[in-house]
Amino acid sequence: MIKDFDISNYLDSKEIIAEYLSQVLQDGDMDELLNAIGYIAKAKGMTEISKDTGLGRESLYKTFAKGSKPKFETVLKVLNSLGIKLQAVA
């Protein structure tokens, strides 16, 4: 039996996570960016993210589900919990 590929199983270092997010950001697809953040959150553990952000686990799963339109504030809370900083570069 072949298991479905789950990228969250491979997001095990800050360097890999940074490279993954950089690639997704270069593509410019917002849905893919939200998916990527969801995979990274899953890799860290939704329970831990829930505790850090004050958001419920179920709410977090819904936030990063396909087709969701989360508030930017929610996305920032999760990124902060993951230790990911956004930076604008000219």
C-alpha positions as CSV (number, residue, x, y, z in Angstrom):
1,M,0.0,0.0,0.0
2,I,1.3,3.4,-1.0
3,K,0.9,6.2,1.6
4,D,-0.1,9.7,0.6
5,F,2.8,12.1,0.5
6,D,2.8,14.5,3.5
7,I,5.4,17.3,3.3
8,S,4.9,18.1,7.0
9,N,6.9,15.0,7.7
10,Y,10.0,16.6,6.1
11,L,9.8,20.1,7.6
12,D,12.1,19.3,10.4
13,S,14.6,22.2,10.5
14,K,14.5,26.0,10.3
15,E,16.6,25.9,7.1
16,I,14.2,23.5,5.3
17,I,11.2,25.5,6.4
18,A,12.7,28.8,5.3
19,E,13.6,27.3,1.9
20,Y,10.2,25.8,1.5
21,L,8.4,29.1,2.3
22,S,10.8,31.0,0.0
23,Q,9.9,28.8,-2.9
24,V,6.2,29.1,-2.2
25,L,6.4,32.9,-1.9
26,Q,8.3,33.1,-5.2
27,D,5.3,31.4,-6.9
28,G,3.0,34.1,-5.6
29,D,0.0,31.9,-5.0
30,M,-1.8,32.9,-1.8
31,D,-3.7,29.6,-1.5
32,E,-0.4,27.7,-1.8
33,L,1.2,30.0,0.9
34,L,-1.7,29.2,3.3
35,N,-1.3,25.5,2.6
36,A,2.5,25.8,3.2
37,I,1.9,27.6,6.6
38,G,-0.6,24.9,7.5
39,Y,1.9,22.1,6.7
40,I,4.6,23.9,8.8
41,A,2.1,24.3,11.7
42,K,1.3,20.6,11.4
43,A,5.0,19.7,11.5
44,K,5.4,21.7,14.7
45,G,2.2,20.4,16.2
46,M,-1.2,22.0,16.1
47,T,-1.6,21.6,19.9
48,E,1.5,23.6,20.5
49,I,0.5,26.3,18.0
50,S,-2.9,26.4,19.6
51,K,-1.4,27.0,23.0
52,D,1.0,29.7,21.6
53,T,-1.7,31.6,19.7
54,G,-4.8,31.1,21.9
55,L,-6.6,29.6,18.8
56,G,-8.4,26.3,19.0
57,R,-6.9,23.3,17.2
58,E,-10.1,22.9,15.1
59,S,-10.0,26.5,14.2
60,L,-6.4,26.2,13.1
61,Y,-7.2,23.3,10.8
62,K,-10.0,25.3,9.3
63,T,-7.8,28.3,8.9
64,F,-5.4,26.4,6.6
65,A,-8.0,24.2,4.9
66,K,-8.2,24.5,1.1
67,G,-10.3,27.5,0.1
68,S,-10.2,29.3,3.5
69,K,-9.8,33.0,3.7
70,P,-8.2,33.6,7.2
71,K,-7.7,37.0,8.7
72,F,-4.1,38.3,8.2
73,E,-4.0,38.7,12.0
74,T,-4.6,35.0,12.5
75,V,-1.9,34.1,9.9
76,L,0.6,36.5,11.7
77,K,-0.2,34.8,15.1
78,V,0.7,31.4,13.6
79,L,3.8,32.7,11.9
80,N,5.0,34.3,15.1
81,S,4.3,31.0,16.9
82,L,6.5,29.2,14.3
83,G,9.3,31.8,14.8
84,I,8.9,33.0,11.2
85,K,9.5,36.7,10.6
86,L,8.2,38.5,7.6
87,Q,10.6,41.0,6.1
88,A,10.3,43.5,3.2
89,V,13.4,43.8,1.0
90,A,13.9,46.5,-1.6
